[in-house]
């Protein structure tokens, strides 16, 4: 049994803490007292600490008695949180999905002789782990990931619900989207190249560019074609593009009646209510990862599909389960297998002997099923 401290008691942090509490001694830290009380009610064995992680500059005292830290903080707080964890000299599994370059902290992790496994979620996360594993078996020449989390019931106008902070979603929609084509990194606007896709067991969804490759651009630069697209119900992309083109997501400050404000922050606050999951509302998460390449003299295509829905018994959303349980699977693996110090991308972890099977089996035991399809390409 290890002592683990979880930063963040949101839906993903809650899923992480409760899952790990079955085998480890868990402490969960958050500023939100209601979120902490909910976790305590579900499992009294989980210790909770009410603490403002965003304002504290030194985590040394907070984390000194723990074997490992898990960060499930909002993305806009993730980078600085990870930096402070590394400064405190603790190993960390990070599921905050911050937009900054994680490798800029590699020197800090090595200096303090600790590791940080970043992007430990669904996508980025599990799709990277799959790619890292297959990259050891074959000469990969194509990687594509389609991923989305959606409500079962559509709600006009956006037909969307989010477990993540709206500002994090909007940053995904406004930042540049990078993909790799013919071995070159191509940068397009997010939401571009919107197309309809037929997704098995779901139906027709739209897919558009977002910046989901992240660490893969650096670690898998030998693969000539890589792309990630976000899935939504048809029509969502157009509504978002209208708001974006109209300046609602601008970061340039505006002034109204003597009060200065940020358009994107105001928009995020408004959308927070529209995108908030209602009590007992059901949603689903779908991902399709396609990897092609040469293996043993033959051209092969692997497709990994996953469809997960809200767990009615535990009341964990599929997004919390698929992201949170990937993080807990990685946590259990790194507790049993020593990693080198530094920043470890999930695809690097996937290439470690035994990691892919361990994580896949772990998810299977929690009813998150990846269906693999293998074909020979003519």
C-alpha positions as CSV (number, residue, x, y, z in Angstrom):
1,X,0.0,0.0,0.0
2,X,1.4,3.4,-1.0
3,X,0.5,6.9,0.2
4,X,-0.8,9.0,-2.6
5,X,-2.0,12.6,-2.7
6,X,-4.5,13.6,-5.4
7,X,-4.6,17.3,-6.4
8,X,-8.1,18.1,-7.5
9,X,-11.5,16.8,-6.3
10,X,-13.5,17.4,-9.5
11,X,-15.2,14.6,-11.4
12,X,-11.9,13.2,-12.7
13,X,-10.1,13.7,-9.4
14,X,-13.0,12.1,-7.6
15,X,-12.9,9.0,-9.9
16,X,-9.1,8.7,-9.4
17,X,-9.3,9.0,-5.6
18,X,-12.1,6.6,-5.1
19,X,-10.6,4.0,-7.5
20,X,-7.1,4.1,-5.8
21,X,-8.6,4.0,-2.3
22,X,-9.3,0.3,-2.6
23,X,-5.5,-0.5,-2.5
24,X,-3.8,2.7,-1.3
25,X,-3.9,5.3,1.4
26,X,-5.4,8.4,-0.4
27,X,-5.5,12.0,0.5
28,X,-7.4,14.4,-1.8
29,X,-6.7,18.2,-1.9
30,X,-9.0,20.9,-3.2
31,X,-10.3,24.4,-2.5
32,X,-13.9,23.2,-3.0
33,X,-15.2,21.9,0.4
34,X,-18.4,20.5,-1.2
35,X,-16.4,18.4,-3.6
36,X,-14.2,17.1,-0.8
37,X,-17.3,16.3,1.4
38,X,-18.8,14.3,-1.5
39,X,-15.7,12.1,-1.7
40,X,-15.6,11.6,2.1
41,X,-19.3,10.6,2.0
42,X,-18.6,8.0,-0.7
43,X,-15.5,6.6,1.0
44,X,-14.6,7.6,4.6
45,X,-11.2,6.1,4.2
46,X,-10.1,9.0,1.8
47,X,-8.5,11.8,3.7
48,X,-9.3,15.3,2.5
49,X,-7.5,18.6,2.8
50,X,-9.1,22.0,2.0
51,X,-6.2,23.9,0.4
52,X,-5.8,26.6,-2.3
53,X,-3.2,25.0,-4.6
54,X,-3.2,27.9,-6.9
55,X,-1.9,30.4,-4.3
56,X,0.6,28.3,-2.5
57,X,4.1,28.6,-4.0
58,X,5.8,25.7,-2.0
59,X,4.3,22.3,-1.9
60,X,7.1,20.7,0.1
61,X,5.3,20.5,3.4
62,X,2.0,19.4,1.8
63,X,3.5,16.4,-0.1
64,X,6.5,15.4,2.1
65,X,4.8,12.2,3.5
66,X,3.6,10.9,0.2
67,X,5.1,8.4,-2.2
68,X,3.5,9.9,-5.3
69,X,1.4,12.9,-6.4
70,X,-1.5,12.8,-9.0
71,X,-2.5,16.1,-10.5
72,X,-6.1,16.3,-11.7
73,X,-6.1,20.1,-11.8
74,X,-7.8,22.3,-14.4
75,X,-5.6,22.7,-17.5
76,X,-4.9,26.5,-16.9
77,X,-3.4,25.6,-13.5
78,X,-1.7,22.4,-14.6
79,X,1.7,23.6,-15.7
80,X,2.5,25.7,-12.7
81,X,1.2,22.9,-10.4
82,X,3.4,20.3,-12.0
83,X,6.4,22.6,-11.7
84,X,5.8,23.1,-8.0
85,X,5.4,19.3,-7.5
86,X,8.7,18.7,-9.2
87,X,10.4,21.4,-7.1
88,X,9.1,19.6,-4.0
89,X,11.0,16.5,-5.3
90,X,8.0,14.2,-5.8
91,X,7.1,11.7,-8.6
92,X,3.9,12.7,-10.3
93,X,1.2,11.3,-12.6
94,X,-0.4,14.3,-14.4
95,X,-3.9,14.4,-15.8
96,X,-4.4,18.1,-16.1
97,X,-3.7,18.4,-19.9
98,X,-2.1,21.9,-19.7
99,X,-1.4,23.7,-23.0
100,X,2.3,24.6,-22.2
101,X,5.3,22.5,-23.3
102,X,5.8,19.8,-20.7
103,X,9.3,19.0,-21.9
104,X,10.4,22.4,-20.7
105,X,10.2,20.9,-17.2
106,X,12.4,17.9,-18.1
107,X,15.6,19.5,-16.7
108,X,13.8,20.3,-13.4
109,X,12.5,16.7,-13.0
110,X,16.0,15.3,-13.7
111,X,17.6,17.8,-11.4
112,X,15.4,16.6,-8.5
113,X,15.7,13.0,-9.6
114,X,11.9,12.5,-10.1
115,X,9.7,11.6,-13.0
116,X,6.4,13.0,-14.3
117,X,4.1,10.9,-16.5
118,X,2.1,13.6,-18.3
119,X,-1.2,13.5,-20.3
120,X,-2.5,10.5,-18.4
121,X,-6.0,10.4,-19.8
122,X,-8.0,9.1,-22.7
123,X,-6.7,11.2,-25.6
124,X,-4.2,12.4,-25.1
125,X,-3.2,9.4,-23.0
126,X,-4.5,6.0,-23.9
127,X,-4.2,6.6,-27.6
128,X,-0.6,7.5,-27.1
129,X,0.0,4.4,-25.0
130,X,-1.4,2.3,-27.8
131,X,0.8,4.0,-30.4
132,X,3.9,3.7,-28.2
133,X,3.3,-0.1,-27.9
134,X,2.6,-0.6,-31.6
135,X,5.6,1.5,-32.5
136,X,7.8,-1.2,-30.9
137,X,6.2,-3.9,-33.1
138,X,6.0,-2.2,-36.5
139,X,7.2,0.7,-38.7
140,X,4.3,3.0,-38.2
141,X,3.5,5.4,-41.0
142,X,0.0,6.7,-40.0
143,X,-1.7,7.6,-36.8
144,X,-5.2,9.0,-36.5
145,X,-7.3,9.5,-33.4
146,X,-10.9,10.6,-33.3
147,X,-12.3,11.3,-29.8
148,X,-15.3,13.0,-28.2
149,X,-17.4,13.1,-25.1
150,X,-21.1,13.9,-25.6
151,X,-24.4,13.9,-23.8
152,X,-26.8,11.1,-24.6
153,X,-29.6,13.7,-24.9
154,X,-28.9,16.6,-27.2
155,X,-29.4,20.1,-25.9
156,X,-29.8,23.0,-28.4
157,X,-27.9,25.0,-29.5
158,X,-24.5,23.4,-28.8
159,X,-25.5,19.7,-28.2
160,X,-22.7,19.5,-25.8
161,X,-21.8,19.0,-22.1
162,X,-18.4,19.3,-20.5
163,X,-16.8,17.9,-17.4
164,X,-13.8,20.2,-18.0
165,X,-13.5,23.9,-17.2
166,X,-15.2,25.8,-20.1
167,X,-12.1,28.0,-20.4
168,X,-10.0,24.8,-21.1
169,X,-12.4,23.8,-23.8
170,X,-12.4,27.2,-25.4
171,X,-8.6,27.3,-25.4
172,X,-8.7,24.0,-27.3
173,X,-11.1,25.6,-29.8
174,X,-9.1,28.8,-30.2
175,X,-5.5,27.7,-30.2
176,X,-3.7,26.5,-33.3
177,X,-4.2,22.8,-34.3
178,X,-1.1,20.9,-35.4
179,X,-0.9,17.7,-37.4
180,X,1.8,16.0,-39.4
181,X,1.5,15.4,-43.1
182,X,4.3,14.0,-45.3
183,X,6.6,14.3,-42.3
184,X,6.0,18.0,-41.9
185,X,4.2,19.7,-39.1
186,X,1.2,21.6,-40.4
187,X,-0.5,24.3,-38.3
188,X,-4.2,25.1,-38.9
189,X,-6.9,26.9,-37.0
190,X,-8.8,24.8,-34.5
191,X,-12.2,23.7,-35.8
192,X,-10.9,23.6,-39.4
193,X,-11.4,20.7,-41.8
194,X,-14.8,19.8,-40.3
195,X,-16.2,16.6,-41.8
196,X,-18.9,14.0,-41.1
197,X,-17.8,10.6,-39.8
198,X,-19.7,7.4,-39.4
199,X,-18.8,6.1,-35.9
200,X,-19.7,2.5,-35.1
201,X,-22.3,2.0,-32.3
202,X,-22.9,5.8,-32.3
203,X,-23.8,7.1,-35.7
204,X,-22.9,10.2,-37.6
205,X,-20.7,12.8,-35.8
206,X,-18.6,15.6,-37.1
207,X,-14.8,15.7,-36.6
208,X,-12.6,18.8,-36.7
209,X,-9.0,19.7,-36.0
210,X,-7.8,20.3,-32.5
211,X,-4.3,20.3,-31.0
212,X,-4.4,16.8,-29.7
213,X,-1.0,15.4,-30.9
214,X,0.8,17.3,-28.2
215,X,3.9,15.3,-27.1
216,X,3.7,13.0,-30.2
217,X,5.0,15.8,-32.4
218,X,8.4,15.6,-30.6
219,X,8.5,11.9,-29.6
220,X,7.1,10.3,-32.8
221,X,8.7,12.6,-35.4
222,X,9.6,9.5,-37.5
223,X,5.9,8.9,-38.3
224,X,5.0,10.8,-41.5
225,X,1.2,11.2,-40.9
226,X,-0.4,11.9,-37.6
227,X,-3.7,13.6,-36.9
228,X,-6.1,14.0,-34.0
229,X,-9.7,15.3,-34.4
230,X,-12.4,16.0,-31.9
231,X,-15.9,14.5,-32.3
232,X,-19.1,16.4,-31.7
233,X,-22.7,16.2,-32.8
234,X,-23.2,17.7,-36.3
235,X,-23.7,21.5,-36.1
236,X,-21.7,22.1,-33.0
237,X,-18.6,23.3,-34.9
238,X,-20.5,25.9,-36.9
239,X,-22.1,27.5,-33.7
240,X,-18.6,27.7,-32.1
241,X,-17.1,29.2,-35.2
242,X,-19.8,31.9,-35.3
243,X,-18.9,32.9,-31.7
244,X,-15.2,32.7,-32.4
245,X,-15.4,34.9,-35.6
246,X,-17.6,37.4,-33.7
247,X,-14.9,38.0,-31.1
248,X,-16.5,36.2,-28.1
249,X,-13.3,34.2,-27.5
250,X,-10.9,37.1,-27.9
251,X,-8.3,37.5,-25.1
252,X,-7.9,41.3,-25.8
253,X,-9.5,43.2,-23.0
254,X,-12.6,45.3,-23.6
255,X,-14.1,48.1,-21.5
256,X,-17.8,48.7,-20.8
257,X,-19.0,51.4,-18.5
258,X,-15.6,51.8,-17.1
259,X,-15.1,48.1,-16.3
260,X,-12.4,46.2,-18.2
261,X,-13.2,42.5,-19.0
262,X,-11.9,39.6,-21.1
263,X,-14.3,38.4,-23.7
264,X,-13.2,34.8,-23.5
265,X,-13.5,34.7,-19.7
266,X,-17.0,36.2,-19.9
267,X,-18.0,33.7,-22.6
268,X,-16.6,30.8,-20.6
269,X,-18.7,31.9,-17.6
270,X,-21.9,32.1,-19.7
271,X,-21.2,28.7,-21.3
272,X,-20.5,27.1,-18.0
273,X,-24.2,26.9,-17.3
274,X,-25.1,25.8,-20.8
275,X,-22.4,23.1,-20.8
276,X,-22.8,21.9,-17.2
277,X,-23.9,18.3,-16.7
278,X,-27.3,18.1,-15.0
279,X,-27.8,15.7,-12.0
280,X,-28.1,12.1,-13.2
281,X,-27.6,13.2,-16.8
282,X,-26.0,10.4,-18.9
283,X,-23.2,10.9,-21.4
284,X,-20.8,8.8,-23.4
285,X,-17.2,8.9,-24.6
286,X,-16.1,7.5,-27.9
287,X,-12.7,7.0,-29.4
288,X,-11.3,5.5,-32.6
289,X,-7.6,5.1,-32.9
290,X,-6.2,4.0,-36.3
291,X,-2.5,3.0,-36.7
292,X,-1.0,1.7,-40.0
293,X,2.4,0.5,-40.9
294,X,4.7,-2.3,-42.0
295,X,5.0,-5.3,-39.8
296,X,6.9,-8.5,-40.7
297,X,6.8,-7.6,-44.3
298,X,3.1,-6.9,-44.5
299,X,1.1,-3.6,-44.4
300,X,-1.2,-3.8,-41.4
301,X,-3.9,-1.6,-40.0
302,X,-4.9,-1.6,-36.3
303,X,-8.1,0.1,-35.2
304,X,-8.8,0.4,-31.5
305,X,-12.4,1.4,-30.6
306,X,-13.8,2.3,-27.2
307,X,-17.3,3.4,-26.3
308,X,-18.1,4.0,-22.6
309,X,-21.2,5.4,-21.0
310,X,-22.1,6.8,-17.6
311,X,-21.8,4.2,-14.8
312,X,-25.2,4.4,-13.1
313,X,-24.0,2.5,-10.1
314,X,-21.0,4.6,-9.2
315,X,-22.4,7.7,-10.9
316,X,-19.0,8.3,-12.5
317,X,-19.3,9.8,-16.0
318,X,-17.7,8.0,-18.9
319,X,-15.3,10.9,-19.3
320,X,-14.2,10.7,-15.7
321,X,-13.9,6.9,-15.9
322,X,-11.9,6.8,-19.2
323,X,-9.6,9.6,-18.2
324,X,-9.4,8.9,-14.4
325,X,-8.9,5.1,-14.7
326,X,-6.1,5.5,-17.3
327,X,-4.4,7.7,-14.7
328,X,-4.9,5.2,-11.9
329,X,-3.7,2.3,-14.2
330,X,-0.5,4.3,-14.9
331,X,-0.2,5.1,-11.2
332,X,-0.2,1.4,-10.3
333,X,2.2,0.5,-13.0
334,X,4.8,3.1,-12.1
335,X,4.5,2.2,-8.4
336,X,5.6,-1.3,-9.4
337,X,8.1,-0.4,-12.1
338,X,10.8,2.2,-11.6
339,X,10.9,4.9,-14.2
340,X,13.9,7.1,-15.2
341,X,13.8,10.7,-14.0
342,X,12.5,13.3,-16.3
343,X,9.3,14.0,-18.2
344,X,7.7,10.8,-19.5
345,X,5.1,11.1,-22.3
346,X,2.4,8.4,-22.3
347,X,3.7,7.0,-25.7
348,X,7.1,6.5,-24.0
349,X,5.4,4.6,-21.2
350,X,3.5,2.5,-23.7
351,X,6.8,1.3,-25.2
352,X,8.0,-0.1,-21.8
353,X,7.7,-3.9,-21.7
354,X,4.5,-5.0,-20.0
355,X,3.0,-1.5,-19.7
356,X,0.4,-1.7,-22.5
357,X,-1.0,-5.0,-21.3
358,X,-1.0,-3.9,-17.7
359,X,-3.0,-0.8,-18.5
360,X,-5.4,-2.5,-20.9
361,X,-6.1,-5.3,-18.4
362,X,-6.6,-2.7,-15.6
363,X,-9.2,-0.8,-17.7
364,X,-10.9,-4.1,-18.7
365,X,-11.5,-4.9,-15.0
366,X,-13.3,-1.6,-14.7
367,X,-15.5,-2.3,-17.7
368,X,-13.7,0.1,-20.1
369,X,-13.3,-2.1,-23.2
370,X,-11.0,-1.4,-26.1
371,X,-12.0,-3.4,-29.1
372,X,-9.0,-4.1,-31.4
373,X,-9.4,-4.8,-35.1
374,X,-6.4,-5.9,-37.2
375,X,-6.4,-6.1,-41.0
376,X,-3.8,-6.6,-43.7
377,X,-3.8,-3.7,-46.2
378,X,-3.6,-4.6,-49.9
